[in-house]
Amino acid sequence: MGQAFGRTKGGDIKSAAGFTVHLDRVTPYSSAVFKALHDHGPWEDAETEANTMKDLNPVMLGCRRNAQVDLSGHFTFKTVPFGDYFASIYIRWQSRGHWTGGWQIKRIRVFAGQDINDLIL
């Protein structure tokens, strides 16, 4: 199973249980979306960052696969077609009364019919 978690600046691990991992094909559009998320750096607030994915191209969203992270931080994508993908998750938690966290994004290559079960986000 893949595993997702957040890490604080101090090195503490934060659970991603209940959050959603997304799997999107690499296209010029998705590459631009994830580059913009990566290049933006820290967001002013988590609410604004969480809303960044709401206005995505419906074609991209129609092809997206989602997996729920279980209580132990694990997730799986079954029989994924061959191709290059972006795996991403938005994780947030409260620290000193403020929301923190952010997007974690990894580009991966999948072989025909492969299950994604060894990815760490």
N, C-alpha and C positions, 0 to 999 in steps of 0.2 A: 504494500500500500504506500502511496505517496504520503508525505507528511508536511503539514503547514503550521507555522508558528511565527510569532513576532519576537523581536529581541530589543530590549531597551539599550540605551547608551551605556548603562552600567553592566550589561550582560545578562540581565534577568530574562527568562523565557516567558512569553505570554501566549496562552492557548489561543488557537484559531477555531476551537470547537464552535460549531453552529454557523460559521462563515461559509461563503461559497467560493470555490475555486472555479475559474473560467478557463476554457480552452478555445482559442481562436486561431484559425489558419493565418499564416503569415501572408499578407497581401500588401501592396503599396499603402492602402488605406489603414490597415491595422498597424503596420509599421510606423506610420505617422502618428497614430493615436498613442501607441505605447512609448514612442520617442518623446512625445510632448509630455506625457505623464512623468517619464524618467527625468527629462531636462528641467521640469518645473521646480524640482527641489521641494523643500518643506512647504506645506500649505499653511495659510494663515489659521485655518481651523479645519477640523476633520469633517464637519458638515459640508463645507464647500468642496473638499476633495472627494467625498463620497458621491456627490452629485455629478462629478465629471463624466461619468459613464452613461448618464440618463439620455443624452441627445445623440447617441451613436447611430450610425447608418443602420436601418432596419435589416438590410441584407447581411451585414456582419452579425447582428444579433440573432438572425434566423439560422445562421450556421454555427453559432456558439454552442459548445457543450458546457454543462455545469455539473459540479459534484459538490455535495454537502460534506463538510469536514465533521467527522464524528467526535465523540467526547474525548477520545485519546489523541486527536489531532490528525487522524488518517483520512485519506480519500483515495478513490480509484476511478479511472476512466477505462471502460471495457471496449475492446475491439475497435481501436481508433484507426482510421484509414491512413495510409502512407502520406507523409508530408511534413512540412515545418510548421510549428505552432508556437503561439505565445501562451504560456500558462501564467495566470495572474490571480491574485487574491488581494482584497482590501481588508486589512486587519486593523482594528483600533481598540484602545482601552483607555481608561481614565487614570491620570497621574496628577496628583495634587489638585484635584478639582477640575482639570482640563482634559479634553480628549486629545490623544496622541496616537501615533501609528502611521499607517500609510499603505501604498501599493507595493506589492512585491511582484516582480515580473521576471520570467525566465523564458528564453527562447530554446525550444527543444526540437529534435527530429524524431519522428515516429515512423516505424516500419510497418508494413501492411498488417492489419489485424492485431497489432500489438496492444496489450493492456498497459496503461501507465500506472505503475505501482512502485516505482523506485525513485520518484522525484521528490526533492526537498525544496519547498518554497519558504 
